[in-house]
Amino acid sequence: MPIFALSIIFQVALVVHIVKTGRSTTWIWIVVMLPFAGSVAYLLVEVLPELAGSRTGRNAQRKMQSIVNPDKAVKQAAFNYSITDSVETSMRLAEEWLAKGMFGEAKAMYEKSLKGIHQTDPHIMYGLARSEFGLKNFGAVRSVMDDLIRHNPDFKNAEAHLLYARALAELNETSAAQHEFEALEAYFPGPEASYWFGMFLKAQGRERDSQEQFKKILEKAKVSGRHYHSYHKKWLKLAKQEYTG
């Protein structure tokens, strides 16, 4: 097949990918008007970073590794820690334990790391809070997060904020939890916070309000591209299961 025909087929494939993944239509013009340079630019700027560095890409790599060698990452982290006992290797091992659901081990490692100049490190404190949440120590989660904000008032992390809101909900601190969920609605990237807000409202017996949350999630998905659906597949599926409208 002539090279020209192959280049046309490749361009068409990229255009289809742009449309299906919901990316900016500007890329279509770039790929069409600058066949070689535009195609290379799209691959370098959009596709490769997604595969190698995005949360979705990392999750895919983790899933593949977990099938081939389920304990490879945690073993490597444990080996690195045994060679060099540092805050960096400690946190890496703690993260792997969290991913494995080994919350007690992760908690102990984070607590060990909170010393010296790292005594109020927000990332270590957040890791400790996640460990406490996994152990269902919701009071401890609130305490750690309150300390985190007190010592690090400029720390901004949407997932940490959501963890705090969920802990308050588990503690039946209704007003405080609702306040945090409403704040999250304004800026949290994706539907996860809205889903948990809906579940919080459902637990309070506010069925109509909870259904509105799930409906909003699904309506946003209807006008979003394939990339959005793929990235947030878990939460869209859960919202669909909860919505009865």
SULSUL-V736037 format. One record per helix or strand of 2 or more residues. SS is the DSSP state (a for helix, b for strand). FROM is the first residue (numbers start at 1). TO is the last residue. If there is no record, write none. Layout:
# SULSUL-V736037
{{SS | FROM | TO} {SS | FROM | TO}}
This chain:
# SULSUL-V736037
{{a | 3 | 20} {a | 26 | 33} {a | 35 | 53} {a | 55 | 68} {a | 72 | 83} {a | 87 | 99} {a | 103 | 113} {a | 116 | 118} {a | 122 | 134} {a | 138 | 151} {a | 158 | 170} {a | 174 | 185} {a | 192 | 203} {a | 207 | 222} {a | 226 | 231} {a | 233 | 242}}
